[in-house]
């Protein structure tokens, strides 16, 4: 368990919210330095090219099927 030490006195607290409340009421001149905005997120990775299957090779029609399927040239 984490213990939160008051930066202005010897008191320690179990929860961060208790420390915040203590500092707000007992040390009004002290303010926590919270970030003004959340840290910047990492940019998304660049999109990768889709790996498409190779184009099909033209099928050679044998002499037997030549009369059923016309030549596709």
PDB file of N, CA, C, O and CB in Angstrom:
ATOM      1  N   UNK A   1       0.848  -1.174   0.000  1.00  0.00           N
ATOM      2  CA  UNK A   1       0.000   0.000   0.000  1.00  0.00           C
ATOM      3  C   UNK A   1       0.890   1.232   0.000  1.00  0.00           C
ATOM      4  O   UNK A   1       1.944   1.249   0.636  1.00  0.00           O
ATOM      5  CB  UNK A   1      -0.963   0.001   1.218  1.00  0.00           C
ATOM      6  N   UNK A   2       0.470   2.238  -0.700  1.00  0.00           N
ATOM      7  CA  UNK A   2       1.219   3.478  -0.800  1.00  0.00           C
ATOM      8  C   UNK A   2       0.798   4.423   0.315  1.00  0.00           C
ATOM      9  O   UNK A   2      -0.391   4.576   0.597  1.00  0.00           O
ATOM     10  CB  UNK A   2       1.011   4.134  -2.177  1.00  0.00           C
ATOM     11  N   UNK A   3       1.760   5.041   0.931  1.00  0.00           N
ATOM     12  CA  UNK A   3       1.498   6.057   1.949  1.00  0.00           C
ATOM     13  C   UNK A   3       1.857   7.410   1.338  1.00  0.00           C
ATOM     14  O   UNK A   3       2.921   7.568   0.741  1.00  0.00           O
ATOM     15  CB  UNK A   3       2.320   5.783   3.276  1.00  0.00           C
ATOM     16  N   UNK A   4       0.961   8.380   1.494  1.00  0.00           N
ATOM     17  CA  UNK A   4       1.158   9.714   0.928  1.00  0.00           C
ATOM     18  C   UNK A   4       1.588  10.670   2.038  1.00  0.00           C
ATOM     19  O   UNK A   4       0.821  10.946   2.960  1.00  0.00           O
ATOM     20  CB  UNK A   4      -0.139  10.225   0.231  1.00  0.00           C
ATOM     21  N   UNK A   5       2.798  11.162   1.943  1.00  0.00           N
ATOM     22  CA  UNK A   5       3.375  12.074   2.927  1.00  0.00           C
ATOM     23  C   UNK A   5       3.020  13.505   2.554  1.00  0.00           C
ATOM     24  O   UNK A   5       3.141  13.899   1.394  1.00  0.00           O
ATOM     25  CB  UNK A   5       4.915  11.896   3.017  1.00  0.00           C
ATOM     26  N   UNK A   6       2.583  14.278   3.532  1.00  0.00           N
ATOM     27  CA  UNK A   6       2.324  15.692   3.302  1.00  0.00           C
ATOM     28  C   UNK A   6       3.656  16.390   3.074  1.00  0.00           C
ATOM     29  O   UNK A   6       4.587  16.198   3.856  1.00  0.00           O
ATOM     30  CB  UNK A   6       1.549  16.332   4.497  1.00  0.00           C
ATOM     31  N   UNK A   7       3.769  17.195   2.025  1.00  0.00           N
ATOM     32  CA  UNK A   7       5.039  17.889   1.772  1.00  0.00           C
ATOM     33  C   UNK A   7       5.300  19.053   2.729  1.00  0.00           C
ATOM     34  O   UNK A   7       6.404  19.597   2.748  1.00  0.00           O
ATOM     35  CB  UNK A   7       5.061  18.401   0.355  1.00  0.00           C
ATOM     36  N   UNK A   8       4.312  19.437   3.512  1.00  0.00           N
ATOM     37  CA  UNK A   8       4.472  20.578   4.409  1.00  0.00           C
ATOM     38  C   UNK A   8       4.556  20.197   5.899  1.00  0.00           C
ATOM     39  O   UNK A   8       4.971  21.025   6.710  1.00  0.00           O
ATOM     40  CB  UNK A   8       3.326  21.528   4.205  1.00  0.00           C
ATOM     41  N   UNK A   9       4.177  18.974   6.276  1.00  0.00           N
ATOM     42  CA  UNK A   9       4.237  18.567   7.681  1.00  0.00           C
ATOM     43  C   UNK A   9       4.504  17.058   7.770  1.00  0.00           C
ATOM     44  O   UNK A   9       4.806  16.417   6.763  1.00  0.00           O
ATOM     45  CB  UNK A   9       2.912  18.936   8.419  1.00  0.00           C
ATOM     46  N   UNK A  10       4.391  16.497   8.977  1.00  0.00           N
ATOM     47  CA  UNK A  10       4.738  15.085   9.176  1.00  0.00           C
ATOM     48  C   UNK A  10       3.577  14.128   8.943  1.00  0.00           C
ATOM     49  O   UNK A  10       3.759  12.914   9.033  1.00  0.00           O
ATOM     50  CB  UNK A  10       5.260  14.888  10.563  1.00  0.00           C
ATOM     51  N   UNK A  11       2.409  14.638   8.651  1.00  0.00           N
ATOM     52  CA  UNK A  11       1.243  13.765   8.507  1.00  0.00           C
ATOM     53  C   UNK A  11       1.356  12.884   7.265  1.00  0.00           C
ATOM     54  O   UNK A  11       1.910  13.269   6.236  1.00  0.00           O
ATOM     55  CB  UNK A  11      -0.038  14.600   8.440  1.00  0.00           C
ATOM     56  N   UNK A  12       0.803  11.688   7.417  1.00  0.00           N
ATOM     57  CA  UNK A  12       0.776  10.716   6.314  1.00  0.00           C
ATOM     58  C   UNK A  12      -0.650  10.231   6.133  1.00  0.00           C
ATOM     59  O   UNK A  12      -1.428  10.150   7.084  1.00  0.00           O
ATOM     60  CB  UNK A  12       1.740   9.512   6.585  1.00  0.00           C
ATOM     61  N   UNK A  13      -0.977   9.907   4.877  1.00  0.00           N
ATOM     62  CA  UNK A  13      -2.348   9.510   4.551  1.00  0.00           C
ATOM     63  C   UNK A  13      -2.348   8.269   3.683  1.00  0.00           C
ATOM     64  O   UNK A  13      -1.415   8.020   2.920  1.00  0.00           O
ATOM     65  CB  UNK A  13      -3.091  10.648   3.844  1.00  0.00           C
ATOM     66  N   UNK A  14      -3.427   7.488   3.816  1.00  0.00           N
ATOM     67  CA  UNK A  14      -3.579   6.273   3.012  1.00  0.00           C
ATOM     68  C   UNK A  14      -3.995   6.605   1.583  1.00  0.00           C
ATOM     69  O   UNK A  14      -3.591   5.926   0.639  1.00  0.00           O
ATOM     70  CB  UNK A  14      -4.608   5.334   3.653  1.00  0.00           C
ATOM     71  N   UNK A  15      -4.792   7.638   1.432  1.00  0.00           N
ATOM     72  CA  UNK A  15      -5.349   7.962   0.125  1.00  0.00           C
ATOM     73  C   UNK A  15      -4.894   9.337  -0.333  1.00  0.00           C
ATOM     74  O   UNK A  15      -4.716  10.244   0.481  1.00  0.00           O
ATOM     75  CB  UNK A  15      -6.871   7.898   0.163  1.00  0.00           C
ATOM     76  N   UNK A  16      -4.710   9.487  -1.620  1.00  0.00           N
ATOM     77  CA  UNK A  16      -4.297  10.763  -2.205  1.00  0.00           C
ATOM     78  C   UNK A  16      -5.357  11.834  -1.979  1.00  0.00           C
ATOM     79  O   UNK A  16      -5.029  13.006  -1.795  1.00  0.00           O
ATOM     80  CB  UNK A  16      -4.024  10.603  -3.707  1.00  0.00           C
ATOM     81  N   UNK A  17      -6.609  11.441  -1.990  1.00  0.00           N
ATOM     82  CA  UNK A  17      -7.686  12.415  -1.784  1.00  0.00           C
ATOM     83  C   UNK A  17      -7.647  12.983  -0.367  1.00  0.00           C
ATOM     84  O   UNK A  17      -7.972  14.152  -0.158  1.00  0.00           O
ATOM     85  CB  UNK A  17      -9.057  11.768  -2.055  1.00  0.00           C
ATOM     86  N   UNK A  18      -7.250  12.162   0.607  1.00  0.00           N
ATOM     87  CA  UNK A  18      -7.110  12.665   1.977  1.00  0.00           C
ATOM     88  C   UNK A  18      -5.978  13.694   2.067  1.00  0.00           C
ATOM     89  O   UNK A  18      -6.108  14.726   2.725  1.00  0.00           O
ATOM     90  CB  UNK A  18      -6.848  11.499   2.955  1.00  0.00           C
ATOM     91  N   UNK A  19      -4.877  13.390   1.395  1.00  0.00           N
ATOM     92  CA  UNK A  19      -3.763  14.336   1.365  1.00  0.00           C
ATOM     93  C   UNK A  19      -4.187  15.639   0.703  1.00  0.00           C
ATOM     94  O   UNK A  19      -3.855  16.717   1.196  1.00  0.00           O
ATOM     95  CB  UNK A  19      -2.559  13.731   0.627  1.00  0.00           C
ATOM     96  N   UNK A  20      -4.912  15.560  -0.399  1.00  0.00           N
ATOM     97  CA  UNK A  20      -5.387  16.767  -1.081  1.00  0.00           C
ATOM     98  C   UNK A  20      -6.288  17.597  -0.164  1.00  0.00           C
ATOM     99  O   UNK A  20      -6.164  18.820  -0.095  1.00  0.00           O
ATOM    100  CB  UNK A  20      -6.144  16.393  -2.368  1.00  0.00           C
ATOM    101  N   UNK A  21      -7.191  16.916   0.532  1.00  0.00           N
ATOM    102  CA  UNK A  21      -8.101  17.616   1.433  1.00  0.00           C
ATOM    103  C   UNK A  21      -7.320  18.266   2.587  1.00  0.00           C
ATOM    104  O   UNK A  21      -7.595  19.409   2.955  1.00  0.00           O
ATOM    105  CB  UNK A  21      -9.169  16.639   1.984  1.00  0.00           C
ATOM    106  N   UNK A  22      -6.358  17.545   3.148  1.00  0.00           N
ATOM    107  CA  UNK A  22      -5.521  18.086   4.221  1.00  0.00           C
ATOM    108  C   UNK A  22      -4.780  19.336   3.746  1.00  0.00           C
ATOM    109  O   UNK A  22      -4.783  20.361   4.427  1.00  0.00           O
ATOM    110  CB  UNK A  22      -4.514  17.021   4.712  1.00  0.00           C
ATOM    111  N   UNK A  23      -4.154  19.248   2.588  1.00  0.00           N
ATOM    112  CA  UNK A  23      -3.411  20.400   2.064  1.00  0.00           C
ATOM    113  C   UNK A  23      -4.339  21.581   1.797  1.00  0.00           C
ATOM    114  O   UNK A  23      -3.970  22.731   2.035  1.00  0.00           O
ATOM    115  CB  UNK A  23      -2.668  20.018   0.777  1.00  0.00           C
ATOM    116  N   UNK A  24      -5.525  21.301   1.309  1.00  0.00           N
ATOM    117  CA  UNK A  24      -6.476  22.365   1.000  1.00  0.00           C
ATOM    118  C   UNK A  24      -6.896  23.126   2.261  1.00  0.00           C
ATOM    119  O   UNK A  24      -6.990  24.353   2.249  1.00  0.00           O
ATOM    120  CB  UNK A  24      -7.707  21.784   0.304  1.00  0.00           C
ATOM    121  N   UNK A  25      -7.150  22.379   3.360  1.00  0.00           N
ATOM    122  CA  UNK A  25      -7.649  23.015   4.578  1.00  0.00           C
ATOM    123  C   UNK A  25      -6.544  23.473   5.533  1.00  0.00           C
ATOM    124  O   UNK A  25      -6.650  24.543   6.133  1.00  0.00           O
ATOM    125  CB  UNK A  25      -8.558  22.067   5.296  1.00  0.00           C
ATOM    126  N   UNK A  26      -5.485  22.671   5.678  1.00  0.00           N
ATOM    127  CA  UNK A  26      -4.458  22.999   6.668  1.00  0.00           C
ATOM    128  C   UNK A  26      -3.285  23.789   6.109  1.00  0.00           C
ATOM    129  O   UNK A  26      -2.559  24.431   6.868  1.00  0.00           O
ATOM    130  CB  UNK A  26      -3.946  21.747   7.285  1.00  0.00           C
ATOM    131  N   UNK A  27      -3.091  23.756   4.823  1.00  0.00           N
ATOM    132  CA  UNK A  27      -2.010  24.512   4.178  1.00  0.00           C
ATOM    133  C   UNK A  27      -2.580  25.258   2.969  1.00  0.00           C
ATOM    134  O   UNK A  27      -2.249  24.921   1.832  1.00  0.00           O
ATOM    135  CB  UNK A  27      -0.836  23.561   3.743  1.00  0.00           C
ATOM    136  N   UNK A  28      -3.428  26.263   3.191  1.00  0.00           N
ATOM    137  CA  UNK A  28      -4.098  26.922   2.053  1.00  0.00           C
ATOM    138  C   UNK A  28      -3.129  27.639   1.115  1.00  0.00           C
ATOM    139  O   UNK A  28      -3.454  27.866  -0.050  1.00  0.00           O
ATOM    140  CB  UNK A  28      -5.118  27.917   2.565  1.00  0.00           C
ATOM    141  N   UNK A  29      -1.955  27.993   1.604  1.00  0.00           N
ATOM    142  CA  UNK A  29      -0.988  28.664   0.733  1.00  0.00           C
ATOM    143  C   UNK A  29      -0.288  27.693  -0.206  1.00  0.00           C
ATOM    144  O   UNK A  29       0.316  28.099  -1.199  1.00  0.00           O
ATOM    145  CB  UNK A  29       0.043  29.396   1.568  1.00  0.00           C
ATOM    146  N   UNK A  30      -0.375  26.404   0.116  1.00  0.00           N
ATOM    147  CA  UNK A  30       0.304  25.390  -0.692  1.00  0.00           C
ATOM    148  C   UNK A  30      -0.660  24.819  -1.720  1.00  0.00           C
ATOM    149  O   UNK A  30      -1.787  24.448  -1.390  1.00  0.00           O
ATOM    150  CB  UNK A  30       0.873  24.263   0.200  1.00  0.00           C
ATOM    151  N   UNK A  31      -0.212  24.750  -2.964  1.00  0.00           N
ATOM    152  CA  UNK A  31      -1.018  24.155  -4.035  1.00  0.00           C
ATOM    153  C   UNK A  31      -0.192  23.102  -4.748  1.00  0.00           C
ATOM    154  O   UNK A  31       0.987  23.309  -5.033  1.00  0.00           O
ATOM    155  CB  UNK A  31      -1.511  25.237  -5.039  1.00  0.00           C
ATOM    156  N   UNK A  32      -0.811  21.985  -5.031  1.00  0.00           N
ATOM    157  CA  UNK A  32      -0.136  20.928  -5.786  1.00  0.00           C
ATOM    158  C   UNK A  32       0.077  21.395  -7.218  1.00  0.00           C
ATOM    159  O   UNK A  32      -0.739  22.131  -7.773  1.00  0.00           O
ATOM    160  CB  UNK A  32      -0.955  19.605  -5.756  1.00  0.00           C
ATOM    161  N   UNK A  33       1.144  20.973  -7.785  1.00  0.00           N
ATOM    162  CA  UNK A  33       1.429  21.301  -9.182  1.00  0.00           C
ATOM    163  C   UNK A  33       0.886  20.189 -10.070  1.00  0.00           C
ATOM    164  O   UNK A  33       1.592  19.230 -10.381  1.00  0.00           O
ATOM    165  CB  UNK A  33       2.959  21.498  -9.414  1.00  0.00           C
ATOM    166  N   UNK A  34      -0.345  20.322 -10.466  1.00  0.00           N
ATOM    167  CA  UNK A  34      -0.943  19.356 -11.372  1.00  0.00           C
ATOM    168  C   UNK A  34      -0.638  19.775 -12.809  1.00  0.00           C
ATOM    169  O   UNK A  34      -0.554  20.972 -13.084  1.00  0.00           O
ATOM    170  CB  UNK A  34      -2.477  19.243 -11.135  1.00  0.00           C
ATOM    171  N   UNK A  35      -0.473  18.843 -13.719  1.00  0.00           N
ATOM    172  CA  UNK A  35      -0.233  19.237 -15.117  1.00  0.00           C
ATOM    173  C   UNK A  35      -1.445  19.982 -15.673  1.00  0.00           C
ATOM    174  O   UNK A  35      -2.590  19.645 -15.371  1.00  0.00           O
ATOM    175  CB  UNK A  35       0.078  17.994 -15.993  1.00  0.00           C
ATOM    176  N   UNK A  36      -1.177  20.991 -16.482  1.00  0.00           N
ATOM    177  CA  UNK A  36      -2.256  21.787 -17.067  1.00  0.00           C
ATOM    178  C   UNK A  36      -3.072  20.979 -18.059  1.00  0.00           C
ATOM    179  O   UNK A  36      -4.265  21.228 -18.233  1.00  0.00           O
ATOM    180  CB  UNK A  36      -1.692  23.020 -17.749  1.00  0.00           C
ATOM    181  N   UNK A  37      -2.447  20.027 -18.702  1.00  0.00           N
ATOM    182  CA  UNK A  37      -3.142  19.175 -19.660  1.00  0.00           C
ATOM    183  C   UNK A  37      -2.519  17.792 -19.604  1.00  0.00           C
ATOM    184  O   UNK A  37      -1.371  17.649 -19.184  1.00  0.00           O
ATOM    185  CB  UNK A  37      -3.074  19.764 -21.105  1.00  0.00           C
ATOM    186  N   UNK A  38      -3.250  16.781 -20.018  1.00  0.00           N
ATOM    187  CA  UNK A  38      -2.681  15.433 -19.977  1.00  0.00           C
ATOM    188  C   UNK A  38      -1.480  15.337 -20.912  1.00  0.00           C
ATOM    189  O   UNK A  38      -1.397  16.081 -21.889  1.00  0.00           O
ATOM    190  CB  UNK A  38      -3.745  14.381 -20.360  1.00  0.00           C
ATOM    191  N   UNK A  39      -0.556  14.434 -20.625  1.00  0.00           N
ATOM    192  CA  UNK A  39       0.602  14.285 -21.505  1.00  0.00           C
ATOM    193  C   UNK A  39       0.167  13.894 -22.913  1.00  0.00           C
ATOM    194  O   UNK A  39      -0.829  13.196 -23.103  1.00  0.00           O
ATOM    195  CB  UNK A  39       1.574  13.239 -20.943  1.00  0.00           C
ATOM    196  N   UNK A  40       0.923  14.353 -23.875  1.00  0.00           N
ATOM    197  CA  UNK A  40       0.581  14.078 -25.280  1.00  0.00           C
ATOM    198  C   UNK A  40       0.702  12.585 -25.562  1.00  0.00           C
ATOM    199  O   UNK A  40       1.653  11.929 -25.138  1.00  0.00           O
ATOM    200  CB  UNK A  40       1.499  14.884 -26.242  1.00  0.00           C
ATOM    201  N   UNK A  41      -0.258  12.079 -26.269  1.00  0.00           N
ATOM    202  CA  UNK A  41      -0.240  10.663 -26.630  1.00  0.00           C
ATOM    203  C   UNK A  41       0.730  10.457 -27.788  1.00  0.00           C
ATOM    204  O   UNK A  41       0.977  11.365 -28.582  1.00  0.00           O
ATOM    205  CB  UNK A  41      -1.666  10.162 -27.008  1.00  0.00           C
ATOM    206  N   UNK A  42       1.264   9.263 -27.867  1.00  0.00           N
ATOM    207  CA  UNK A  42       2.162   8.942 -28.972  1.00  0.00           C
ATOM    208  C   UNK A  42       1.365   8.944 -30.277  1.00  0.00           C
ATOM    209  O   UNK A  42       0.208   8.522 -30.290  1.00  0.00           O
ATOM    210  CB  UNK A  42       2.857   7.563 -28.745  1.00  0.00           C
ATOM    211  N   UNK A  43       1.964   9.410 -31.372  1.00  0.00           N
ATOM    212  CA  UNK A  43       1.235   9.393 -32.641  1.00  0.00           C
ATOM    213  C   UNK A  43       0.976   7.945 -33.062  1.00  0.00           C
ATOM    214  O   UNK A  43       1.777   7.057 -32.772  1.00  0.00           O
ATOM    215  CB  UNK A  43       2.026  10.153 -33.748  1.00  0.00           C
ATOM    216  N   UNK A  44      -0.132   7.719 -33.737  1.00  0.00           N
ATOM    217  CA  UNK A  44      -0.432   6.346 -34.170  1.00  0.00           C
ATOM    218  C   UNK A  44       0.611   5.876 -35.184  1.00  0.00           C
ATOM    219  O   UNK A  44       1.183   6.683 -35.917  1.00  0.00           O
ATOM    220  CB  UNK A  44      -1.859   6.260 -34.783  1.00  0.00           C
ATOM    221  N   UNK A  45       0.847   4.585 -35.218  1.00  0.00           N
ATOM    222  CA  UNK A  45       1.833   4.078 -36.183  1.00  0.00           C
ATOM    223  C   UNK A  45       1.361   4.326 -37.611  1.00  0.00           C
ATOM    224  O   UNK A  45       0.156   4.355 -37.864  1.00  0.00           O
ATOM    225  CB  UNK A  45       2.088   2.570 -35.962  1.00  0.00           C
ATOM    226  N   UNK A  46       2.290   4.505 -38.549  1.00  0.00           N
ATOM    227  CA  UNK A  46       1.870   4.748 -39.927  1.00  0.00           C
ATOM    228  C   UNK A  46       1.129   3.525 -40.472  1.00  0.00           C
ATOM    229  O   UNK A  46       1.455   2.388 -40.132  1.00  0.00           O
ATOM    230  CB  UNK A  46       3.091   5.085 -40.820  1.00  0.00           C
ATOM    231  N   UNK A  47       0.135   3.772 -41.315  1.00  0.00           N
ATOM    232  CA  UNK A  47      -0.615   2.634 -41.858  1.00  0.00           C
ATOM    233  C   UNK A  47       0.287   1.769 -42.737  1.00  0.00           C
ATOM    234  O   UNK A  47       1.099   2.267 -43.516  1.00  0.00           O
ATOM    235  CB  UNK A  47      -1.838   3.126 -42.667  1.00  0.00           C
ATOM    236  N   UNK A  48       0.117   0.487 -42.586  1.00  0.00           N
ATOM    237  CA  UNK A  48       0.896  -0.446 -43.387  1.00  0.00           C
ATOM    238  C   UNK A  48       0.114  -0.801 -44.645  1.00  0.00           C
ATOM    239  O   UNK A  48      -1.116  -0.851 -44.649  1.00  0.00           O
ATOM    240  CB  UNK A  48       1.244  -1.720 -42.577  1.00  0.00           C
ATOM    241  N   UNK A  49       0.864  -1.042 -45.702  1.00  0.00           N
ATOM    242  CA  UNK A  49       0.204  -1.424 -46.946  1.00  0.00           C
ATOM    243  C   UNK A  49      -0.415  -2.802 -46.781  1.00  0.00           C
ATOM    244  O   UNK A  49       0.176  -3.698 -46.178  1.00  0.00           O
ATOM    245  CB  UNK A  49       1.199  -1.409 -48.135  1.00  0.00           C
ATOM    246  N   UNK A  50      -1.602  -2.951 -47.320  1.00  0.00           N
ATOM    247  CA  UNK A  50      -2.268  -4.247 -47.242  1.00  0.00           C
ATOM    248  C   UNK A  50      -1.553  -5.235 -48.153  1.00  0.00           C
ATOM    249  O   UNK A  50      -1.233  -4.922 -49.299  1.00  0.00           O
ATOM    250  CB  UNK A  50      -3.767  -4.129 -47.628  1.00  0.00           C
ATOM    251  N   UNK A  51      -1.313  -6.399 -47.641  1.00  0.00           N
ATOM    252  CA  UNK A  51      -0.668  -7.443 -48.431  1.00  0.00           C
ATOM    253  C   UNK A  51      -1.748  -8.201 -49.192  1.00  0.00           C
ATOM    254  O   UNK A  51      -2.442  -9.055 -48.641  1.00  0.00           O
ATOM    255  CB  UNK A  51       0.170  -8.409 -47.527  1.00  0.00           C
ATOM    256  N   UNK A  52      -1.867  -7.872 -50.452  1.00  0.00           N
ATOM    257  CA  UNK A  52      -2.860  -8.524 -51.296  1.00  0.00           C
ATOM    258  C   UNK A  52      -2.255  -9.777 -51.914  1.00  0.00           C
ATOM    259  O   UNK A  52      -1.052  -9.831 -52.167  1.00  0.00           O
ATOM    260  CB  UNK A  52      -3.370  -7.562 -52.397  1.00  0.00           C
ATOM    261  N   UNK A  53      -3.075 -10.767 -52.153  1.00  0.00           N
ATOM    262  CA  UNK A  53      -2.548 -11.970 -52.806  1.00  0.00           C
ATOM    263  C   UNK A  53      -2.115 -11.622 -54.232  1.00  0.00           C
ATOM    264  O   UNK A  53      -2.662 -10.700 -54.836  1.00  0.00           O
ATOM    265  CB  UNK A  53      -3.614 -13.113 -52.816  1.00  0.00           C
ATOM    266  N   UNK A  54      -1.152 -12.344 -54.765  1.00  0.00           N
ATOM    267  CA  UNK A  54      -0.707 -12.048 -56.128  1.00  0.00           C
ATOM    268  C   UNK A  54      -1.835 -12.282 -57.131  1.00  0.00           C
ATOM    269  O   UNK A  54      -2.747 -13.073 -56.892  1.00  0.00           O
ATOM    270  CB  UNK A  54       0.513 -12.908 -56.495  1.00  0.00           C
ATOM    271  N   UNK A  55      -1.752 -11.582 -58.247  1.00  0.00           N
ATOM    272  CA  UNK A  55      -2.761 -11.739 -59.303  1.00  0.00           C
ATOM    273  C   UNK A  55      -2.707 -13.171 -59.824  1.00  0.00           C
ATOM    274  O   UNK A  55      -1.626 -13.748 -59.944  1.00  0.00           O
ATOM    275  CB  UNK A  55      -2.530 -10.714 -60.469  1.00  0.00           C
ATOM    276  N   UNK A  56      -3.852 -13.738 -60.129  1.00  0.00           N
ATOM    277  CA  UNK A  56      -3.856 -15.127 -60.614  1.00  0.00           C
ATOM    278  C   UNK A  56      -3.183 -15.230 -61.984  1.00  0.00           C
ATOM    279  O   UNK A  56      -3.299 -14.337 -62.822  1.00  0.00           O
ATOM    280  CB  UNK A  56      -5.302 -15.666 -60.694  1.00  0.00           C
ATOM    281  N   UNK A  57      -2.491 -16.321 -62.181  1.00  0.00           N
ATOM    282  CA  UNK A  57      -1.844 -16.573 -63.462  1.00  0.00           C
ATOM    283  C   UNK A  57      -2.897 -17.006 -64.476  1.00  0.00           C
ATOM    284  O   UNK A  57      -3.856 -17.694 -64.124  1.00  0.00           O
ATOM    285  CB  UNK A  57      -0.733 -17.652 -63.322  1.00  0.00           C
ATOM    286  N   UNK A  58      -2.723 -16.609 -65.720  1.00  0.00           N
ATOM    287  CA  UNK A  58      -3.705 -17.046 -66.727  1.00  0.00           C
ATOM    288  C   UNK A  58      -3.682 -18.574 -66.850  1.00  0.00           C
ATOM    289  O   UNK A  58      -2.624 -19.203 -66.886  1.00  0.00           O
ATOM    290  CB  UNK A  58      -3.411 -16.384 -68.112  1.00  0.00           C
ATOM    291  N   UNK A  59      -4.844 -19.121 -66.910  1.00  0.00           N
ATOM    292  CA  UNK A  59      -4.969 -20.569 -67.001  1.00  0.00           C
ATOM    293  C   UNK A  59      -4.873 -21.015 -68.456  1.00  0.00           C
ATOM    294  O   UNK A  59      -5.526 -20.458 -69.338  1.00  0.00           O
ATOM    295  CB  UNK A  59      -6.297 -21.039 -66.379  1.00  0.00           C
ATOM    296  N   UNK A  60      -4.066 -22.004 -68.681  1.00  0.00           N
ATOM    297  CA  UNK A  60      -3.945 -22.562 -70.024  1.00  0.00           C
ATOM    298  C   UNK A  60      -4.973 -23.681 -70.137  1.00  0.00           C
ATOM    299  O   UNK A  60      -4.976 -24.639 -69.365  1.00  0.00           O
ATOM    300  CB  UNK A  60      -2.482 -23.087 -70.312  1.00  0.00           C
ATOM    301  N   UNK A  61      -5.828 -23.523 -71.111  1.00  0.00           N
ATOM    302  CA  UNK A  61      -6.882 -24.517 -71.305  1.00  0.00           C
ATOM    303  C   UNK A  61      -6.353 -25.609 -72.230  1.00  0.00           C
ATOM    304  O   UNK A  61      -5.828 -25.335 -73.309  1.00  0.00           O
ATOM    305  CB  UNK A  61      -8.180 -23.862 -71.891  1.00  0.00           C
ATOM    306  N   UNK A  62      -6.501 -26.815 -71.792  1.00  0.00           N
ATOM    307  CA  UNK A  62      -6.032 -27.944 -72.596  1.00  0.00           C
ATOM    308  C   UNK A  62      -6.876 -28.124 -73.841  1.00  0.00           C
ATOM    309  O   UNK A  62      -7.911 -27.481 -74.011  1.00  0.00           O
ATOM    310  CB  UNK A  62      -6.044 -29.223 -71.775  1.00  0.00           C
ATOM    311  N   UNK A  63      -6.407 -29.027 -74.723  1.00  0.00           N
ATOM    312  CA  UNK A  63      -7.128 -29.269 -75.989  1.00  0.00           C
ATOM    313  C   UNK A  63      -8.509 -29.863 -75.733  1.00  0.00           C
ATOM    314  O   UNK A  63      -9.449 -29.620 -76.490  1.00  0.00           O
ATOM    315  CB  UNK A  63      -6.318 -30.210 -76.901  1.00  0.00           C
ATOM    316  N   UNK A  64      -8.621 -30.636 -74.673  1.00  0.00           N
ATOM    317  CA  UNK A  64      -9.897 -31.274 -74.396  1.00  0.00           C
ATOM    318  C   UNK A  64     -10.962 -30.249 -74.002  1.00  0.00           C
ATOM    319  O   UNK A  64     -12.115 -30.358 -74.420  1.00  0.00           O
ATOM    320  CB  UNK A  64      -9.733 -32.310 -73.293  1.00  0.00           C
ATOM    321  N   UNK A  65     -10.569 -29.238 -73.186  1.00  0.00           N
ATOM    322  CA  UNK A  65     -11.535 -28.249 -72.727  1.00  0.00           C
ATOM    323  C   UNK A  65     -11.602 -27.036 -73.642  1.00  0.00           C
ATOM    324  O   UNK A  65     -12.434 -26.153 -73.431  1.00  0.00           O
ATOM    325  CB  UNK A  65     -11.196 -27.812 -71.327  1.00  0.00           C
ATOM    326  N   UNK A  66     -10.746 -26.976 -74.648  1.00  0.00           N
ATOM    327  CA  UNK A  66     -10.711 -25.834 -75.544  1.00  0.00           C
ATOM    328  C   UNK A  66     -12.033 -25.575 -76.228  1.00  0.00           C
ATOM    329  O   UNK A  66     -12.368 -24.420 -76.491  1.00  0.00           O
ATOM    330  CB  UNK A  66      -9.657 -26.031 -76.569  1.00  0.00           C
ATOM    331  N   UNK A  67     -12.788 -26.602 -76.522  1.00  0.00           N
ATOM    332  CA  UNK A  67     -14.060 -26.406 -77.201  1.00  0.00           C
ATOM    333  C   UNK A  67     -15.141 -25.929 -76.249  1.00  0.00           C
ATOM    334  O   UNK A  67     -16.149 -25.380 -76.694  1.00  0.00           O
ATOM    335  CB  UNK A  67     -14.495 -27.687 -77.872  1.00  0.00           C
ATOM    336  N   UNK A  68     -14.945 -26.136 -74.869  1.00  0.00           N
ATOM    337  CA  UNK A  68     -15.933 -25.692 -73.898  1.00  0.00           C
ATOM    338  C   UNK A  68     -15.644 -24.255 -73.469  1.00  0.00           C
ATOM    339  O   UNK A  68     -16.542 -23.416 -73.408  1.00  0.00           O
ATOM    340  CB  UNK A  68     -15.947 -26.627 -72.676  1.00  0.00           C
ATOM    341  N   UNK A  69     -14.369 -23.990 -73.173  1.00  0.00           N
ATOM    342  CA  UNK A  69     -13.997 -22.661 -72.710  1.00  0.00           C
ATOM    343  C   UNK A  69     -13.182 -21.976 -73.790  1.00  0.00           C
ATOM    344  O   UNK A  69     -12.096 -22.456 -74.118  1.00  0.00           O
ATOM    345  CB  UNK A  69     -13.206 -22.730 -71.380  1.00  0.00           C
ATOM    346  N   UNK A  70     -13.657 -20.873 -74.360  1.00  0.00           N
ATOM    347  CA  UNK A  70     -12.894 -20.201 -75.411  1.00  0.00           C
ATOM    348  C   UNK A  70     -11.603 -19.621 -74.816  1.00  0.00           C
ATOM    349  O   UNK A  70     -11.527 -19.367 -73.613  1.00  0.00           O
ATOM    350  CB  UNK A  70     -13.746 -19.077 -76.084  1.00  0.00           C
ATOM    351  N   UNK A  71     -10.635 -19.423 -75.634  1.00  0.00           N
ATOM    352  CA  UNK A  71      -9.345 -18.864 -75.232  1.00  0.00           C
ATOM    353  C   UNK A  71      -9.569 -17.431 -74.740  1.00  0.00           C
ATOM    354  O   UNK A  71     -10.222 -16.637 -75.417  1.00  0.00           O
ATOM    355  CB  UNK A  71      -8.315 -18.899 -76.419  1.00  0.00           C
ATOM    356  N   UNK A  72      -9.035 -17.105 -73.581  1.00  0.00           N
ATOM    357  CA  UNK A  72      -9.275 -15.815 -72.932  1.00  0.00           C
ATOM    358  C   UNK A  72      -8.205 -14.779 -73.253  1.00  0.00           C
ATOM    359  O   UNK A  72      -8.025 -13.841 -72.476  1.00  0.00           O
ATOM    360  CB  UNK A  72      -9.356 -16.003 -71.441  1.00  0.00           C
ATOM    361  N   UNK A  73      -7.507 -14.907 -74.337  1.00  0.00           N
ATOM    362  CA  UNK A  73      -6.439 -13.949 -74.651  1.00  0.00           C
ATOM    363  C   UNK A  73      -6.951 -12.669 -75.183  1.00  0.00           C
ATOM    364  O   UNK A  73      -6.167 -11.771 -75.490  1.00  0.00           O
ATOM    365  CB  UNK A  73      -5.493 -14.521 -75.623  1.00  0.00           C
TER     366      UNK A  73
END
